[in-house]
Amino acid sequence: MSYNFDEIIERKQTHSTKWLKFDDPEIIPMWVADMDFSCPPEILNPLHERIDHGVFGYTERPSHLAKILRDRLEVTGWDIDPEWVTWIPGAVVGLNVSARTFLNPGDMAMTPSPIYRPFTFAPSNMERGMVKTHMKDVGGRIELDFDSIEALMSSDIKMFYFCNPHNPGGTVFSHEEIERLVDICAKHDVGICSDEIHCDLLLDEKVKHIHTAIINDYARDNSVTLLGPCKTFNLAGLPIAAAVVPNPELRAHFRRCMRGIAAHISSLSFVATEAAYLNGGEWHKALIEYLKKNKQILIEGINEVEGLSLTGPEASYLAWIDCREAKLLSPSEFMIQQAKVGVHDGEWFGNKDYVRLNFGCPRSVLEDSIARIQKAFSQRN
Ligand SMILES: Cc1ncc(COP(=O)(O)O)c(C=O)c1O
């Protein structure tokens, strides 16, 4: 089957968060992390069937879904028991429930910055504290600064928020990097919330996704791992994620912490997840090829612009563009107002000298955006 990722699909009438952001209709929205691609028939047909059934009452979490997830994870090297899985209505819910699970009032989380901002909101949502460490840009790869992580560890810190693959940096962390991080956490008795929802979108042949929980016994027994189909299969409007918690006590506590707070999961989310995981493989493969090409075109186009630099991402469709050399007060404002390309402001993630550009869009739209950026920078005085 061939899939048409080039198709331009009008999204404004669906109340799309991405497409309603900018009042100026000239601006191409390339900010929030969803893609402008339709789901394949392999997902749409079961959804149509479920809708045609017509009754949308309370829905149990289908027990076979965790087994389907287990079979998927076997491929990426993690042998889980389906019992370990708790379905939740989105990964951000998982970040927040993890904060409640690991942190008592007065405790703190540690988060490397830049980071997808809901990581930093989660502890403060429940009046827990947050210590940020800074990540390093090493030739375009965004890396953990282990020295600052070590230096800032204290007995108040009870959880480390890890995002792998990283949003916004696009880094896929190596076994050695994760092991070093786990060792620091073990030394300080710190739990780990490992958000791995971008892990099925590897764009670089040289990298491999390593689940944090497989590193060693400490990681397995002290972690909550967040996974899900929403990024891979573009299902953000049908929220669902899996929190995988091997340690039975931690898992029971996680479930207690979400009770009455985490909303029901939509019956359509379950249908879409099952269909995506069981039958979305061919579309997923084609998507990866399309994104790889988009990434290459973007890297070439951006690096032609004086003052901009891009090497990644190793995974996912979010490019973290280094604008430091452009010496602009606000690179995002410049790109949005002058180039009419609706990037995500780097400041939202913790660094105003970068912008995040979502290239999960038809190639013609990407090429138009690159041309606009090049033109706006060439006319800069
Ligand atoms: C790392 C990460 N976690 C969580 C989310 C949001 O997930 P959800 O929509 O399932 O809450 C995103 C969305 O971009 C993300 O990049």
The ligand as an SDF file (V2000), in Angstrom:
LIG
                    3D

 16 16  0  0  0  0  0  0  0  0999 V2000
    8.0530   14.4490   25.5210 C   0  0  0  0  0  0  0  0  0  0  0  0
    6.5840   14.6750   25.4590 C   0  0  0  0  0  0  0  0  0  0  0  0
    5.8060   14.2220   26.4420 N   0  0  0  0  0  0  0  0  0  0  0  0
    4.4620   14.4020   26.4130 C   0  0  0  0  0  0  0  0  0  0  0  0
    3.8610   15.0670   25.3570 C   0  0  0  0  0  0  0  0  0  0  0  0
    2.3830   15.2310   25.3420 C   0  0  0  0  0  0  0  0  0  0  0  0
    1.7940   13.9880   25.3480 O   0  0  0  0  0  0  0  0  0  0  0  0
    0.2170   13.8380   25.5040 P   0  0  0  0  0  0  0  0  0  0  0  0
   -0.3880   14.6500   24.4250 O   0  0  0  0  0  0  0  0  0  0  0  0
    0.0060   12.3700   25.3670 O   0  0  0  0  0  0  0  0  0  0  0  0
   -0.1390   14.3360   26.8790 O   0  0  0  0  0  0  0  0  0  0  0  0
    4.6400   15.5850   24.3240 C   0  0  0  0  0  0  0  0  0  0  0  0
    4.0200   16.3330   23.2480 C   0  0  0  0  0  0  0  0  0  0  0  0
    4.6370   16.9170   22.4240 O   0  0  0  0  0  0  0  0  0  0  0  0
    6.0280   15.3750   24.3770 C   0  0  0  0  0  0  0  0  0  0  0  0
    6.8210   15.8020   23.3990 O   0  0  0  0  0  0  0  0  0  0  0  0
  1  2  1  0
  2  3  1  0
  2 15  2  0
  3  4  2  0
  4  5  1  0
  5  6  1  0
  5 12  2  0
  6  7  1  0
  7  8  1  0
  8  9  2  0
  8 10  1  0
  8 11  1  0
 12 13  1  0
 12 15  1  0
 13 14  2  0
 15 16  1  0
M  END
$$$$
